[in-house]
Amino acid sequence: MNVSDPGTWCGYRRPAFLQPSDPRFEEISSLYYKELEKLYGKADFYSMDPFHEGGNTAGVDLDAAGKAVMKAMKKANPKAVWVAQAWQANPRPKMIENLGPVTCLYST
């Protein structure tokens, strides 16, 4: 498996993640959404903040990662909406710029 190490945050190890280029990404993401629905029911909004508060993105094709996450989410639920908190460099522009229309909501 093609797994990347995003490093540490405040001395804690961040969880490793499966690269979207891994041949099993689609299979594993399908399993994830099936289990998520079993545990919590059907949802239309998914909060996923890859690289929240930093994290090493070296060797990660951010464009491919964004597309793979969105494709998997829409396969599980065509009405799915990806919700990401804008914080520091998140969401990474390269991760979302080719996903289609993006709605940004701001709170002060």
MMTF fields as JSON, N, C-alpha, C and O atoms, coordinates in Angstrom:
{
  "mmtfVersion": "1.0.0",
  "mmtfProducer": "UNKNOWN",
  "numBonds": 431,
  "numAtoms": 432,
  "numGroups": 108,
  "numChains": 1,
  "numModels": 1,
  "chainsPerModel": [1],
  "groupsPerChain": [108],
  "chainIdList": ["A"],
  "bondAtomList": [4, 2, 8, 6, 12, 10, 16, 14, 20, 18, 24, 22, 28, 26, 32, 30, 36, 34, 40, 38, 44, 42, 48, 46, 52, 50, 56, 54, 60, 58, 64, 62, 68, 66, 72, 70, 76, 74, 80, 78, 84, 82, 88, 86, 92, 90, 96, 94, 100, 98, 104, 102, 108, 106, 112, 110, 116, 114, 120, 118, 124, 122, 128, 126, 132, 130, 136, 134, 140, 138, 144, 142, 148, 146, 152, 150, 156, 154, 160, 158, 164, 162, 168, 166, 172, 170, 176, 174, 180, 178, 184, 182, 188, 186, 192, 190, 196, 194, 200, 198, 204, 202, 208, 206, 212, 210, 216, 214, 220, 218, 224, 222, 228, 226, 232, 230, 236, 234, 240, 238, 244, 242, 248, 246, 252, 250, 256, 254, 260, 258, 264, 262, 268, 266, 272, 270, 276, 274, 280, 278, 284, 282, 288, 286, 292, 290, 296, 294, 300, 298, 304, 302, 308, 306, 312, 310, 316, 314, 320, 318, 324, 322, 328, 326, 332, 330, 336, 334, 340, 338, 344, 342, 348, 346, 352, 350, 356, 354, 360, 358, 364, 362, 368, 366, 372, 370, 376, 374, 380, 378, 384, 382, 388, 386, 392, 390, 396, 394, 400, 398, 404, 402, 408, 406, 412, 410, 416, 414, 420, 418, 424, 422, 428, 426],
  "bondOrderList": [1, 1, 1, 1, 1, 1, 1, 1, 1, 1, 1, 1, 1, 1, 1, 1, 1, 1, 1, 1, 1, 1, 1, 1, 1, 1, 1, 1, 1, 1, 1, 1, 1, 1, 1, 1, 1, 1, 1, 1, 1, 1, 1, 1, 1, 1, 1, 1, 1, 1, 1, 1, 1, 1, 1, 1, 1, 1, 1, 1, 1, 1, 1, 1, 1, 1, 1, 1, 1, 1, 1, 1, 1, 1, 1, 1, 1, 1, 1, 1, 1, 1, 1, 1, 1, 1, 1, 1, 1, 1, 1, 1, 1, 1, 1, 1, 1, 1, 1, 1, 1, 1, 1, 1, 1, 1, 1],
  "groupList": [{"groupName": "MET", "atomNameList": ["N", "CA", "C", "O"], "elementList": ["N", "C", "C", "O"], "formalChargeList": [0, 0, 0, 0], "bondAtomList": [1, 0, 2, 1, 3, 2], "bondOrderList": [1, 1, 2], "singleLetterCode": "M", "chemCompType": "L-PEPTIDE LINKING"}, {"groupName": "ASN", "atomNameList": ["N", "CA", "C", "O"], "elementList": ["N", "C", "C", "O"], "formalChargeList": [0, 0, 0, 0], "bondAtomList": [1, 0, 2, 1, 3, 2], "bondOrderList": [1, 1, 2], "singleLetterCode": "N", "chemCompType": "L-PEPTIDE LINKING"}, {"groupName": "VAL", "atomNameList": ["N", "CA", "C", "O"], "elementList": ["N", "C", "C", "O"], "formalChargeList": [0, 0, 0, 0], "bondAtomList": [1, 0, 2, 1, 3, 2], "bondOrderList": [1, 1, 2], "singleLetterCode": "V", "chemCompType": "L-PEPTIDE LINKING"}, {"groupName": "SER", "atomNameList": ["N", "CA", "C", "O"], "elementList": ["N", "C", "C", "O"], "formalChargeList": [0, 0, 0, 0], "bondAtomList": [1, 0, 2, 1, 3, 2], "bondOrderList": [1, 1, 2], "singleLetterCode": "S", "chemCompType": "L-PEPTIDE LINKING"}, {"groupName": "ASP", "atomNameList": ["N", "CA", "C", "O"], "elementList": ["N", "C", "C", "O"], "formalChargeList": [0, 0, 0, 0], "bondAtomList": [1, 0, 2, 1, 3, 2], "bondOrderList": [1, 1, 2], "singleLetterCode": "D", "chemCompType": "L-PEPTIDE LINKING"}, {"groupName": "PRO", "atomNameList": ["N", "CA", "C", "O"], "elementList": ["N", "C", "C", "O"], "formalChargeList": [0, 0, 0, 0], "bondAtomList": [1, 0, 2, 1, 3, 2], "bondOrderList": [1, 1, 2], "singleLetterCode": "P", "chemCompType": "L-PEPTIDE LINKING"}, {"groupName": "GLY", "atomNameList": ["N", "CA", "C", "O"], "elementList": ["N", "C", "C", "O"], "formalChargeList": [0, 0, 0, 0], "bondAtomList": [1, 0, 2, 1, 3, 2], "bondOrderList": [1, 1, 2], "singleLetterCode": "G", "chemCompType": "PEPTIDE LINKING"}, {"groupName": "THR", "atomNameList": ["N", "CA", "C", "O"], "elementList": ["N", "C", "C", "O"], "formalChargeList": [0, 0, 0, 0], "bondAtomList": [1, 0, 2, 1, 3, 2], "bondOrderList": [1, 1, 2], "singleLetterCode": "T", "chemCompType": "L-PEPTIDE LINKING"}, {"groupName": "TRP", "atomNameList": ["N", "CA", "C", "O"], "elementList": ["N", "C", "C", "O"], "formalChargeList": [0, 0, 0, 0], "bondAtomList": [1, 0, 2, 1, 3, 2], "bondOrderList": [1, 1, 2], "singleLetterCode": "W", "chemCompType": "L-PEPTIDE LINKING"}, {"groupName": "CYS", "atomNameList": ["N", "CA", "C", "O"], "elementList": ["N", "C", "C", "O"], "formalChargeList": [0, 0, 0, 0], "bondAtomList": [1, 0, 2, 1, 3, 2], "bondOrderList": [1, 1, 2], "singleLetterCode": "C", "chemCompType": "L-PEPTIDE LINKING"}, {"groupName": "TYR", "atomNameList": ["N", "CA", "C", "O"], "elementList": ["N", "C", "C", "O"], "formalChargeList": [0, 0, 0, 0], "bondAtomList": [1, 0, 2, 1, 3, 2], "bondOrderList": [1, 1, 2], "singleLetterCode": "Y", "chemCompType": "L-PEPTIDE LINKING"}, {"groupName": "ARG", "atomNameList": ["N", "CA", "C", "O"], "elementList": ["N", "C", "C", "O"], "formalChargeList": [0, 0, 0, 0], "bondAtomList": [1, 0, 2, 1, 3, 2], "bondOrderList": [1, 1, 2], "singleLetterCode": "R", "chemCompType": "L-PEPTIDE LINKING"}, {"groupName": "ALA", "atomNameList": ["N", "CA", "C", "O"], "elementList": ["N", "C", "C", "O"], "formalChargeList": [0, 0, 0, 0], "bondAtomList": [1, 0, 2, 1, 3, 2], "bondOrderList": [1, 1, 2], "singleLetterCode": "A", "chemCompType": "L-PEPTIDE LINKING"}, {"groupName": "PHE", "atomNameList": ["N", "CA", "C", "O"], "elementList": ["N", "C", "C", "O"], "formalChargeList": [0, 0, 0, 0], "bondAtomList": [1, 0, 2, 1, 3, 2], "bondOrderList": [1, 1, 2], "singleLetterCode": "F", "chemCompType": "L-PEPTIDE LINKING"}, {"groupName": "LEU", "atomNameList": ["N", "CA", "C", "O"], "elementList": ["N", "C", "C", "O"], "formalChargeList": [0, 0, 0, 0], "bondAtomList": [1, 0, 2, 1, 3, 2], "bondOrderList": [1, 1, 2], "singleLetterCode": "L", "chemCompType": "L-PEPTIDE LINKING"}, {"groupName": "GLN", "atomNameList": ["N", "CA", "C", "O"], "elementList": ["N", "C", "C", "O"], "formalChargeList": [0, 0, 0, 0], "bondAtomList": [1, 0, 2, 1, 3, 2], "bondOrderList": [1, 1, 2], "singleLetterCode": "Q", "chemCompType": "L-PEPTIDE LINKING"}, {"groupName": "GLU", "atomNameList": ["N", "CA", "C", "O"], "elementList": ["N", "C", "C", "O"], "formalChargeList": [0, 0, 0, 0], "bondAtomList": [1, 0, 2, 1, 3, 2], "bondOrderList": [1, 1, 2], "singleLetterCode": "E", "chemCompType": "L-PEPTIDE LINKING"}, {"groupName": "ILE", "atomNameList": ["N", "CA", "C", "O"], "elementList": ["N", "C", "C", "O"], "formalChargeList": [0, 0, 0, 0], "bondAtomList": [1, 0, 2, 1, 3, 2], "bondOrderList": [1, 1, 2], "singleLetterCode": "I", "chemCompType": "L-PEPTIDE LINKING"}, {"groupName": "LYS", "atomNameList": ["N", "CA", "C", "O"], "elementList": ["N", "C", "C", "O"], "formalChargeList": [0, 0, 0, 0], "bondAtomList": [1, 0, 2, 1, 3, 2], "bondOrderList": [1, 1, 2], "singleLetterCode": "K", "chemCompType": "L-PEPTIDE LINKING"}, {"groupName": "HIS", "atomNameList": ["N", "CA", "C", "O"], "elementList": ["N", "C", "C", "O"], "formalChargeList": [0, 0, 0, 0], "bondAtomList": [1, 0, 2, 1, 3, 2], "bondOrderList": [1, 1, 2], "singleLetterCode": "H", "chemCompType": "L-PEPTIDE LINKING"}],
  "groupTypeList": [0, 1, 2, 3, 4, 5, 6, 7, 8, 9, 6, 10, 11, 11, 5, 12, 13, 14, 15, 5, 3, 4, 5, 11, 13, 16, 16, 17, 3, 3, 14, 10, 10, 18, 16, 14, 16, 18, 14, 10, 6, 18, 12, 4, 13, 10, 3, 0, 4, 5, 13, 19, 16, 6, 6, 1, 7, 12, 6, 2, 4, 14, 4, 12, 12, 6, 18, 12, 2, 0, 18, 12, 0, 18, 18, 12, 1, 5, 18, 12, 2, 8, 2, 12, 15, 12, 8, 15, 12, 1, 5, 11, 5, 18, 0, 17, 16, 1, 14, 6, 5, 2, 7, 9, 14, 10, 3, 7],
  "groupIdList": [1, 2, 3, 4, 5, 6, 7, 8, 9, 10, 11, 12, 13, 14, 15, 16, 17, 18, 19, 20, 21, 22, 23, 24, 25, 26, 27, 28, 29, 30, 31, 32, 33, 34, 35, 36, 37, 38, 39, 40, 41, 42, 43, 44, 45, 46, 47, 48, 49, 50, 51, 52, 53, 54, 55, 56, 57, 58, 59, 60, 61, 62, 63, 64, 65, 66, 67, 68, 69, 70, 71, 72, 73, 74, 75, 76, 77, 78, 79, 80, 81, 82, 83, 84, 85, 86, 87, 88, 89, 90, 91, 92, 93, 94, 95, 96, 97, 98, 99, 100, 101, 102, 103, 104, 105, 106, 107, 108],
  "secStructList": [7, 7, 3, 3, 7, 7, 7, 3, 3, 6, 6, 3, 3, 7, 7, 7, 3, 3, 7, 6, 6, 1, 6, 6, 2, 2, 2, 2, 2, 2, 2, 2, 2, 2, 2, 2, 2, 2, 2, 2, 7, 7, 7, 1, 3, 3, 3, 7, 7, 6, 6, 6, 6, 7, 7, 7, 7, 6, 6, 7, 7, 2, 2, 2, 2, 2, 2, 2, 2, 2, 2, 2, 2, 2, 2, 2, 7, 6, 6, 7, 3, 3, 3, 7, 7, 7, 5, 6, 6, 5, 1, 7, 2, 2, 2, 2, 6, 6, 1, 1, 7, 7, 7, 7, 7, 7, 7, 7],
  "xCoordList": [0.844, 0.0, 0.88, 1.968, 0.39, 1.104, 0.566, -0.401, 1.2, 0.773, 1.796, 3.003, 1.3, 2.187, 2.128, 1.11, 3.237, 3.358, 3.277, 4.182, 2.215, 2.09, 2.888, 2.831, 3.627, 4.481, 3.801, 2.96, 4.185, 3.664, 2.952, 3.1, 2.186, 1.524, 1.65, 1.148, 2.307, 2.503, 3.051, 2.663, 3.946, 4.568, 3.789, 4.285, 2.59, 1.777, 1.901, 1.949, 1.954, 2.0, 0.645, -0.387, 0.654, -0.578, -0.877, 0.041, -2.128, -2.431, -1.919, -2.042, -1.352, -0.912, -2.142, -3.252, -1.944, -3.081, -2.701, -1.54, -3.714, -3.539, -3.531, -4.446, -2.509, -2.413, -3.565, -3.928, -4.136, -5.218, -4.767, -5.595, -3.478, -2.938, -2.813, -2.531, -3.02, -2.932, -4.051, -5.192, -3.747, -4.769, -5.969, -7.045, -5.8, -6.895, -7.662, -8.555, -7.327, -7.982, -9.499, -10.248, -9.949, -11.391, -12.07, -13.131, -11.477, -12.044, -12.134, -13.167, -11.067, -11.031, -11.957, -12.601, -12.036, -12.951, -14.406, -15.23, -14.732, -16.092, -16.433, -17.535, -15.48, -15.685, -15.892, -16.741, -15.119, -15.228, -16.642, -17.257, -17.151, -18.484, -19.582, -20.565, -19.44, -20.43, -20.464, -21.54, -19.298, -19.239, -19.735, -20.412, -19.405, -19.862, -21.386, -21.992, -22.004, -23.465, -24.08, -25.117, -23.452, -23.944, -23.947, -24.896, -22.881, -22.743, -23.616, -24.186, -23.728, -24.361, -25.575, -26.239, -25.876, -26.983, -26.529, -25.36, -27.488, -27.2, -26.92, -27.626, -25.899, -25.548, -25.349, -24.966, -25.612, -25.37, -24.167, -23.672, -23.706, -22.58, -21.452, -21.665, -20.254, -19.096, -17.991, -17.553, -17.55, -16.481, -15.167, -14.916, -14.348, -13.031, -12.037, -12.16, -11.082, -10.075, -8.685, -7.914, -8.369, -7.021, -5.976, -6.101, -4.998, -3.885, -4.322, -3.711, -5.376, -5.828, -4.687, -4.001, -4.488, -3.419, -2.045, -1.196, -1.856, -0.543, -0.461, -1.443, 0.687, 0.919, 1.764, 1.634, 2.611, 3.526, 2.761, 2.136, 2.806, 2.152, 3.161, 2.797, 4.426, 5.468, 5.099, 4.756, 5.172, 4.875, 3.395, 3.026, 2.537, 1.096, 0.645, 0.896, -0.011, -0.615, -1.94, -2.948, -1.93, -3.107, -4.309, -5.438, -4.092, -5.187, -5.834, -7.056, -5.008, -5.521, -6.198, -7.209, -5.649, -6.242, -7.639, -8.581, -7.773, -9.087, -10.099, -11.234, -9.685, -10.586, -10.969, -12.123, -10.005, -10.289, -11.241, -12.146, -11.047, -11.942, -13.349, -14.321, -13.467, -14.779, -15.456, -16.656, -14.715, -15.276, -15.823, -16.925, -15.041, -15.476, -16.721, -17.639, -16.745, -17.871, -19.138, -20.204, -19.021, -20.173, -20.639, -21.823, -19.716, -20.105, -20.957, -21.942, -20.573, -21.327, -22.667, -23.658, -22.696, -23.916, -23.841, -23.114, -24.571, -24.517, -24.888, -24.521, -25.605, -25.966, -24.937, -25.152, -23.848, -22.845, -22.258, -22.046, -22.003, -21.352, -20.127, -20.222, -18.99, -17.742, -17.637, -17.607, -17.581, -17.486, -16.074, -15.609, -15.398, -14.03, -13.911, -14.355, -13.318, -13.065, -11.821, -10.756, -11.977, -10.823, -10.004, -10.482, -8.762, -7.908, -6.472, -6.091, -5.677, -4.293, -4.27, -4.873, -3.614, -3.516, -4.604, -4.553, -5.574, -6.625, -7.875, -8.162, -8.628, -8.241, -7.157, -7.118, -6.304, -5.218, -5.827, -6.612, -5.474, -6.048, -5.879, -6.806, -4.719, -4.484, -5.416, -5.668, -5.928, -6.802, -8.23, -8.956, -8.64, -10.041, -10.263, -11.4, -9.219, -9.423, -10.046, -10.625, -9.953, -10.522, -11.73, -12.056, -12.39, -13.532, -14.869, -15.908, -14.86, -16.119, -16.463, -15.597, -17.735, -18.129, -17.872, -18.153, -17.334, -17.063, -17.803, -17.73, -18.499, -19.195, -18.412, -18.086, -18.117, -17.397, -18.321, -18.93, -18.41, -19.183, -18.211, -17.343, -18.346, -17.43, -18.196, -19.339, -17.552, -18.113, -17.073, -15.888, -17.518, -16.575, -16.873, -16.191],
  "yCoordList": [-1.189, 0.0, 1.241, 1.254, 2.268, 3.523, 4.461, 5.191, 4.426, 5.192, 6.293, 6.068, 7.476, 8.61, 8.983, 8.809, 9.493, 9.926, 11.45, 12.122, 12.009, 13.466, 14.127, 15.348, 13.354, 13.94, 14.054, 13.234, 15.092, 15.266, 16.612, 17.513, 16.707, 17.95, 18.07, 17.226, 19.098, 19.332, 18.1, 17.803, 17.385, 16.214, 14.916, 13.856, 14.966, 13.767, 13.331, 14.164, 12.019, 11.491, 11.688, 11.341, 12.24, 12.346, 10.964, 10.169, 10.677, 9.381, 9.359, 10.341, 8.24, 8.065, 8.018, 7.767, 8.257, 8.221, 7.502, 7.474, 6.926, 6.193, 7.182, 7.993, 7.109, 7.983, 7.673, 6.509, 8.701, 8.464, 7.694, 7.137, 7.656, 6.913, 5.419, 4.636, 5.023, 3.603, 2.845, 3.306, 1.701, 0.94, 0.54, 0.27, 0.498, 0.067, 1.249, 1.037, 2.478, 3.648, 3.579, 3.778, 3.299, 3.256, 2.172, 2.41, 1.002, -0.107, 0.25, 0.031, 0.791, 1.105, 2.265, 2.26, 3.258, 4.37, 3.897, 4.386, 2.963, 2.409, 1.7, 1.846, 0.935, 0.266, 1.285, 1.097, 2.353, 3.409, 3.997, 4.108, 4.37, 4.987, 4.0, 4.395, 2.736, 1.728, 1.591, 1.56, 1.509, 1.384, 2.65, 2.576, 3.794, 5.068, 5.122, 5.547, 4.689, 4.696, 3.692, 3.972, 2.518, 1.532, 2.113, 1.921, 2.82, 3.364, 4.579, 4.707, 5.479, 6.777, 7.08, 8.095, 6.224, 6.489, 7.304, 7.67, 7.579, 8.314, 9.779, 10.397, 10.316, 11.726, 12.371, 11.708, 13.656, 14.392, 15.332, 15.844, 15.554, 16.462, 15.692, 14.993, 15.83, 15.118, 16.122, 16.856, 16.152, 17.056, 16.297, 15.421, 16.641, 16.023, 17.127, 17.849, 17.259, 18.303, 17.682, 17.698, 17.136, 16.588, 17.68, 18.805, 17.345, 18.243, 19.417, 20.485, 19.226, 20.285, 20.69, 19.832, 21.953, 22.525, 22.025, 21.688, 21.988, 21.621, 20.169, 19.577, 19.616, 18.244, 18.221, 19.09, 17.253, 17.107, 16.644, 15.583, 17.422, 17.046, 16.646, 16.471, 16.501, 16.121, 14.794, 13.829, 14.759, 13.534, 13.277, 12.244, 14.198, 14.027, 14.866, 16.07, 14.244, 14.974, 15.518, 14.811, 16.782, 17.363, 17.415, 17.207, 17.684, 17.692, 16.308, 16.182, 15.277, 13.904, 13.515, 12.813, 13.966, 13.643, 14.243, 13.557, 15.522, 16.16, 15.47, 15.225, 15.156, 14.474, 13.082, 12.672, 12.36, 11.004, 11.03, 10.199, 11.973, 12.091, 12.442, 11.832, 13.416, 13.826, 12.698, 12.475, 11.992, 10.886, 9.797, 9.291, 9.446, 8.41, 8.851, 8.059, 10.111, 10.653, 10.647, 10.244, 11.095, 11.154, 9.756, 9.548, 8.811, 7.434, 6.87, 6.17, 7.176, 6.708, 7.423, 6.826, 8.71, 9.5, 10.646, 11.615, 10.547, 11.598, 12.994, 13.993, 13.074, 14.379, 14.879, 15.909, 14.182, 14.522, 15.91, 16.351, 16.586, 17.892, 17.774, 17.308, 18.193, 18.163, 19.471, 20.548, 19.377, 20.544, 20.587, 19.616, 21.717, 21.862, 23.203, 24.228, 23.188, 24.418, 25.091, 24.482, 26.351, 27.104, 27.552, 28.283, 27.098, 27.368, 27.274, 26.281, 28.26, 28.318, 28.12, 28.917, 27.111, 26.882, 25.941, 25.492, 25.648, 24.705, 25.429, 26.499, 24.912, 23.763, 24.159, 25.292, 23.228, 23.495, 23.841, 23.06, 25.001, 25.394, 24.324, 24.075, 23.694, 22.657, 21.458, 20.718, 21.263, 20.131, 20.393, 19.451, 21.649, 21.928, 22.7, 22.794, 23.249, 24.146, 23.494, 24.199, 22.199, 21.514, 20.645, 19.709, 20.959, 20.158, 20.714, 20.097, 21.85, 22.45, 23.593, 24.106, 23.998, 25.133, 24.871, 23.79, 25.883, 25.792, 26.943, 28.086, 26.641, 27.669, 27.908, 26.97, 29.147, 29.509, 30.306, 31.293, 29.871, 30.573, 31.054, 30.299, 32.282, 32.85, 33.23, 33.682, 33.04, 33.441, 34.301, 33.967, 35.382, 36.243, 36.206, 36.864],
  "zCoordList": [0.0, 0.0, 0.0, 0.576, -0.651, -0.743, 0.347, 0.132, 1.497, 2.665, 2.941, 2.86, 3.265, 3.554, 5.028, 5.699, 5.5, 6.89, 6.93, 6.435, 7.508, 7.547, 8.663, 8.814, 9.444, 10.479, 11.83, 12.198, 12.557, 13.918, 14.06, 13.235, 15.122, 15.496, 17.01, 17.751, 17.451, 18.897, 19.599, 20.729, 18.941, 19.539, 19.363, 19.745, 18.799, 18.568, 17.122, 16.217, 16.901, 15.533, 14.884, 15.457, 13.701, 12.918, 12.329, 12.126, 12.059, 11.427, 9.989, 9.258, 9.602, 8.222, 7.321, 7.79, 6.04, 5.127, 3.844, 3.435, 3.23, 1.985, 0.82, 0.681, -0.002, -1.163, -2.135, -2.308, -2.766, -3.718, -4.946, -5.665, -5.192, -6.33, -6.042, -6.949, -4.796, -4.454, -5.167, -5.178, -5.755, -6.481, -5.624, -6.158, -4.315, -3.438, -2.821, -2.001, -3.202, -2.621, -2.802, -1.846, -4.013, -4.283, -3.452, -2.875, -3.386, -2.61, -1.124, -0.491, -0.579, 0.852, 1.18, 2.23, 0.303, 0.562, 0.517, 1.289, -0.364, -0.401, 0.904, 1.434, 1.411, 2.7, 3.82, 4.691, 3.791, 4.801, 4.816, 5.876, 3.649, 3.603, 3.987, 4.613, 3.629, 4.034, 5.547, 6.145, 6.17, 7.63, 8.321, 9.347, 7.769, 8.32, 8.327, 9.31, 7.226, 7.154, 8.123, 8.724, 8.283, 9.25, 10.662, 11.423, 10.997, 12.352, 12.619, 13.702, 11.635, 11.888, 11.025, 11.234, 10.063, 9.163, 7.963, 7.839, 7.08, 5.85, 6.173, 6.97, 5.555, 5.747, 4.377, 3.413, 4.311, 3.081, 3.205, 2.201, 4.417, 4.656, 5.327, 6.317, 4.777, 5.291, 5.595, 4.709, 6.826, 7.224, 7.193, 8.021, 6.241, 6.114, 5.842, 4.853, 6.688, 6.541, 6.43, 7.39, 5.259, 5.123, 5.388, 4.904, 6.124, 6.448, 7.317, 7.27, 8.109, 9.015, 9.936, 10.493, 10.093, 10.908, 10.479, 11.305, 9.193, 8.678, 8.277, 7.831, 8.434, 8.026, 6.775, 5.912, 6.676, 5.561, 4.328, 4.348, 3.268, 2.016, 0.945, -0.218, 1.33, 0.366, -0.286, 0.396, -1.596, -2.325, -2.538, -3.095, -2.107, -2.269, -3.459, -3.501, -4.411, -5.522, -4.994, -4.978, -4.563, -3.923, -4.855, -4.41, -6.124, -7.088, -7.159, -7.086, -7.301, -7.363, -6.05, -6.059, -4.929, -3.631, -3.516, -3.119, -3.862, -3.801, -4.691, -4.283, -5.913, -6.849, -6.35, -6.471, -5.793, -5.304, -4.113, -4.026, -3.199, -2.042, -2.518, -2.073, -3.415, -3.911, -4.687, -4.525, -5.516, -6.297, -5.376, -5.582, -4.362, -3.427, -2.652, -2.441, -2.233, -1.482, -2.338, -1.872, -3.592, -4.495, -4.916, -5.184, -4.973, -5.282, -4.144, -4.382, -2.93, -1.762, -1.637, -1.216, -2.006, -1.903, -2.919, -2.699, -4.01, -5.033, -4.521, -5.141, -3.405, -2.838, -1.828, -1.19, -1.677, -0.668, -0.88, -2.009, 0.237, 0.248, 1.142, 2.278, 0.633, 1.391, 2.159, 1.563, 3.473, 4.346, 4.92, 5.516, 4.737, 5.252, 5.952, 5.435, 7.111, 7.851, 7.281, 7.184, 6.908, 6.414, 7.612, 8.479, 7.637, 8.781, 8.321, 7.702, 8.599, 8.142, 6.628, 5.909, 6.13, 4.684, 4.173, 3.028, 5.01, 4.641, 4.203, 4.74, 3.266, 2.458, 1.457, 0.978, 1.16, 0.226, -1.135, -1.672, -1.698, -2.995, -4.074, -4.844, -4.138, -5.156, -4.97, -5.921, -3.753, -3.482, -3.951, -4.269, -3.997, -4.308, -5.61, -6.072, -6.205, -7.341, -8.567, -9.393, -8.716, -9.874, -9.533, -10.263, -8.424, -8.0, -8.477, -8.244, -9.13, -9.566, -8.636, -7.927, -8.637, -7.813, -6.329, -5.811, -5.667, -4.238, -3.558, -4.007, -2.497, -1.722, -0.449, 0.28, -0.19, 1.019, 1.939, 1.526, 3.163, 4.177, 5.236, 5.674, 5.645, 6.629, 7.881, 7.82, 9.004, 10.271, 10.995, 11.022, 11.565, 12.303, 13.767, 14.552]
}
